[in-house]
Amino acid sequence: MIQSYLRAFQIGVIAGMRAAVAPALLSHKLVRTIPTKQPQKPIHYLAQPPVSIGLNVLAGAELMGDKVPNAPDRTIPFQFISRIASGATCGAFLSEAEGNQAPYGAIAGGLGAVAGTLLFFNLRQWLNHEVGLPDTAVGLAEDALAIGLGWQVVNSIEPGIKAA
């Protein structure tokens, strides 16, 4: 059970890095592990192929939009809140997928998103301004890290619910 909430925290960290990547990766995994024809619960909607495709498109747009010079900081209220919401939602769904309590997963995912947002914002600022690395290069490295680590988190999910 603790492992599930740790994974919920980790997917939250990914949401803090890239708000749309976390749900896109989670949906991709759920489509393959709990396929459903008729959704019965909210998690079943995330396991629908059209939803997974849509989330992947949003994640791709986010990855491109992050490289735009006038992209807003992830710490402004709207961006920060959306990352927390993404992390909490993904944490809840991940915990539920493993047969655990969604509210605890939501808390863990939300906390992970706060940690990921602040940690990677400050790391990126430091690498840009103190070390002198180009922002685009740092952003691409963060993209790769978010996708790679996120992929590991979702592939470690141990499904505990049945398909509908």
ROLUM-745835 format. One line per field, with one value per residue (C-alpha): residue number from 0; residue in three letters; x, y, z. Coordinates in Angstrom, 1 decimal. Example, Ala and Ser with C-alpha at 12.3 -4.5 7.8 and 13.67 -1.06 7.14 Angstrom:
pos 0_1 .
code ALA_SER .
x 12.3_13.7 .
y -4.5_-1.1 .
z 7.8_7.1 .
***
This chain:
pos 0_1_2_3_4_5_6_7_8_9_10_11_12_13_14_15_16_17_18_19_20_21_22_23_24_25_26_27_28_29_30_31_32_33_34_35_36_37_38_39_40_41_42_43_44_45_46_47_48_49_50_51_52_53_54_55_56_57_58_59_60_61_62_63_64_65_66_67_68_69_70_71_72_73_74_75_76_77_78_79_80_81_82_83_84_85_86_87_88_89_90_91_92_93_94_95_96_97_98_99_100_101_102_103_104_105_106_107_108_109_110_111_112_113_114_115_116_117_118_119_120_121_122_123_124_125_126_127_128_129_130_131_132_133_134_135_136_137_138_139_140_141_142_143_144_145_146_147_148_149_150_151_152_153_154_155_156_157_158_159_160_161_162_163 .
code MET_ILE_GLN_SER_TYR_LEU_ARG_ALA_PHE_GLN_ILE_GLY_VAL_ILE_ALA_GLY_MET_ARG_ALA_ALA_VAL_ALA_PRO_ALA_LEU_LEU_SER_HIS_LYS_LEU_VAL_ARG_THR_ILE_PRO_THR_LYS_GLN_PRO_GLN_LYS_PRO_ILE_HIS_TYR_LEU_ALA_GLN_PRO_PRO_VAL_SER_ILE_GLY_LEU_ASN_VAL_LEU_ALA_GLY_ALA_GLU_LEU_MET_GLY_ASP_LYS_VAL_PRO_ASN_ALA_PRO_ASP_ARG_THR_ILE_PRO_PHE_GLN_PHE_ILE_SER_ARG_ILE_ALA_SER_GLY_ALA_THR_CYS_GLY_ALA_PHE_LEU_SER_GLU_ALA_GLU_GLY_ASN_GLN_ALA_PRO_TYR_GLY_ALA_ILE_ALA_GLY_GLY_LEU_GLY_ALA_VAL_ALA_GLY_THR_LEU_LEU_PHE_PHE_ASN_LEU_ARG_GLN_TRP_LEU_ASN_HIS_GLU_VAL_GLY_LEU_PRO_ASP_THR_ALA_VAL_GLY_LEU_ALA_GLU_ASP_ALA_LEU_ALA_ILE_GLY_LEU_GLY_TRP_GLN_VAL_VAL_ASN_SER_ILE_GLU_PRO_GLY_ILE_LYS_ALA_ALA .
x 0.0_2.8_4.4_1.2_1.2_4.9_4.1_1.2_3.7_6.1_3.5_2.7_6.4_6.0_2.9_4.9_7.4_4.9_1.2_-0.1_2.6_1.5_-2.1_-1.1_1.3_-1.1_-3.9_-1.6_-0.9_-4.6_-5.8_-3.6_-4.3_-8.0_-9.7_-13.4_-16.2_-18.7_-17.1_-18.6_-16.2_-14.2_-11.0_-12.6_-12.8_-9.0_-8.7_-10.5_-8.4_-9.8_-9.0_-5.5_-5.0_-6.3_-4.1_-1.1_-1.9_-2.2_1.1_2.8_1.4_2.7_6.2_6.3_4.7_7.3_10.0_8.3_10.3_7.3_5.8_4.6_6.4_5.1_4.9_2.3_-1.0_-2.9_0.0_0.8_-2.8_-3.1_0.0_-1.3_-4.7_-3.0_-0.8_-3.7_-5.9_-3.2_-2.3_-5.9_-6.3_-3.0_-4.0_-7.4_-5.9_-3.9_-6.9_-6.0_-7.7_-8.0_-8.1_-4.7_-3.4_-4.7_-3.0_0.3_0.0_-0.8_2.2_4.4_3.2_4.1_7.6_8.1_7.0_9.2_12.2_12.4_11.5_14.4_16.7_15.9_16.4_19.8_20.9_19.9_21.1_23.9_25.4_24.5_22.9_20.5_16.8_15.8_18.4_17.4_13.8_14.5_16.4_13.5_11.1_13.2_13.5_9.7_8.8_11.5_10.7_7.0_7.2_9.0_6.4_3.4_5.0_5.5_1.7_0.3_-3.3_-5.7_-9.1_-10.9_-12.0_-15.7 .
y 0.0_2.4_1.7_2.8_6.1_6.6_6.0_8.5_11.0_10.3_10.8_14.1_15.1_14.4_16.5_19.3_19.1_18.8_19.0_17.1_14.5_12.7_12.1_11.2_8.5_7.2_7.0_5.2_2.6_2.2_1.7_-1.4_-2.7_-2.0_-1.6_-0.9_-0.7_1.0_3.3_2.7_4.8_8.0_6.0_4.0_7.2_7.6_4.0_4.9_5.1_8.4_10.0_8.6_10.1_13.4_13.6_12.7_15.5_17.9_16.6_17.2_20.7_21.4_20.1_22.5_25.4_25.2_26.2_29.4_32.4_34.1_30.9_31.7_30.5_27.3_29.1_31.7_30.8_29.3_27.2_26.1_25.2_23.2_21.2_20.4_19.4_17.2_15.6_15.0_13.6_11.3_10.3_9.4_7.4_5.6_4.6_3.5_1.5_-0.4_-1.0_1.6_4.7_7.4_10.3_9.4_9.0_12.5_14.0_12.2_13.2_16.9_17.0_15.5_18.1_20.9_19.4_18.8_22.3_24.1_21.8_21.8_25.5_26.4_23.9_25.3_28.8_27.9_26.0_29.0_31.9_30.6_27.9_29.6_26.7_27.6_27.5_25.4_22.7_22.6_22.4_19.5_17.7_18.2_16.9_13.7_13.3_13.8_11.3_8.8_8.9_9.0_6.0_4.1_5.1_4.1_0.8_-0.1_0.1_-3.1_-3.1_-4.0_-3.2_-5.1_-3.9_-3.0 .
z 0.0_0.9_-2.5_-4.3_-2.5_-3.2_-6.9_-6.6_-5.2_-8.0_-10.7_-9.0_-9.3_-13.1_-13.2_-11.5_-14.3_-17.2_-16.2_-19.3_-19.5_-16.3_-17.2_-20.8_-19.6_-17.0_-19.6_-22.0_-19.3_-18.2_-21.8_-21.9_-18.4_-17.7_-21.0_-20.7_-23.2_-21.0_-18.4_-14.9_-12.8_-13.5_-13.9_-16.7_-18.8_-18.5_-19.9_-23.1_-26.3_-27.5_-24.1_-24.2_-27.7_-26.7_-23.6_-25.8_-28.1_-25.1_-23.7_-27.1_-27.2_-23.7_-24.6_-27.6_-25.8_-23.0_-25.4_-26.4_-25.1_-23.5_-21.9_-18.4_-15.4_-13.8_-10.5_-11.5_-9.7_-12.7_-13.8_-10.3_-9.5_-12.7_-11.9_-8.4_-9.9_-12.4_-9.8_-7.4_-10.1_-11.4_-7.9_-7.1_-10.3_-9.9_-6.3_-7.4_-10.3_-7.7_-5.5_-2.8_-1.4_-4.1_-1.5_-0.1_-3.6_-4.4_-1.4_-2.3_-6.0_-5.1_-2.7_-5.4_-7.9_-5.4_-4.9_-8.6_-9.6_-7.1_-7.4_-11.2_-11.5_-9.3_-10.9_-14.4_-13.2_-11.7_-14.8_-17.0_-15.0_-12.8_-15.0_-18.3_-20.1_-22.9_-21.7_-24.7_-23.9_-20.3_-21.3_-23.6_-20.9_-18.5_-21.1_-21.5_-17.7_-17.2_-19.9_-18.9_-15.2_-15.8_-18.0_-15.3_-12.7_-14.8_-15.9_-12.2_-11.6_-10.2_-11.3_-8.5_-10.2_-12.9_-16.3_-16.7 .
***
